[in-house]
Amino acid sequence: MSAQTIRDEYFATLDHIGQVFPKLMNNLGRQGVFTFPDVHKLTEGLFLSAWTYWEGFLRALISNDLATDANGILIYDVRQFRYVNSSYRLAERILNHPDHPDRFVEWADYGAVARRANEFLGPHHRFVNALPQDADLARLRRIRNAIAHKSDKAWSSFTSLVSAPPFNLAPVQRRGITPGRFLSSHQWNGAPVLETSVHVLRDAAHTLVP
């Protein structure tokens, strides 16, 4: 599988999310099928899908690179493999947690992914530079944590996020806020936060695989 195929499969997921969200919003309210709590909950699901597939995209991309990089630790040390797909299977085993599948490596932190790339891949790999979207990805990760963890720390981080630039929600706007309500009802760069979040993830993926 090529890096472009991995990217395009991720784009297909983002395209689907981009098609579903307007359907939710167009069916909201008195004349629609969904209530506001319905839309908030479903929007959280769309966001988590976009983020989870982002993690999967990073995992698949670095695994593919390790299996094909002539200067990476796998191909450099092993010139000939027994089977055509052996390098791909070995790359997955190298990158997986030693106790896989019971335990797994954290893929949500791009900085950690870049450090693993530095360890396993040759010089000048695609992960070597910070992404232009790093600050926005950090914001998305805080939203993701507020949905997935429900811990006091995650919630405090989320409320701090929405209070600060570029969102600047006033106290009255934060009353009763949920991640889903924030994603669907508030704006970021002139669009609902969910839509801009999808654009951030798409741009980041395109930066890694032009």
Buried (B, 14 or more C-beta within 10 A) or exposed (E): EEBEEBBEBBBEBBEBBBEBBEEBBEEBEEEEEBEEEBBBBBBBEBBBBBBBBBBBBBBBBBBBBBBBBEEBBBBEEEEEBEEEEBBBEBBBEBBBEEEEEEEEBEBBBBEEBBEBBEEBBBEEBBBEEEBEBBEBBEBBBBBBBBBBEEEEEBBEBBBEBBBEEEBEBEEEBBEEBBBBBBBBBBEBEEEBBBBBBBBBBBBBBEEBBE
